Amino acid sequence: MKNNIPFRGKGNTYPLIMEYLKSGMFQLDFCELHNIKLTRFQYWFKKYKKELPSNNGNSFVPLKFADAPVETKPPDEIKICYPNGVVIKLLDTTPDNIVKTLVSLI
């Protein structure tokens, strides 16, 4: 027979809800373990969630982000096109001596 445990009022109910939250169990399994009617548990669980100070009745949780890095434009490219169809793309930060060597191979 279910409901052997008095599940009325915050004093009896909220400690069980906190135990449920720590357990990681499904509501149905928790209720069967404690001989509680699932519908009664869900009623009190809903009341409990509404009273949480961080919830304020909203179903969304505000997110805080660290300062986003300043967007920078992608680096410019240098393209070297060889007569045989080979294309080499380099960043504009590539050392001059490497660019000079690649250009001399044309």
Summary of the structure (lengths in Angstrom):
residues: 106
radius of gyration: 32.4
end to end distance: 89.5
largest distance: 90.5
contacts: 189
relative contact order: 0.10
helix: 42%
strand: 9%
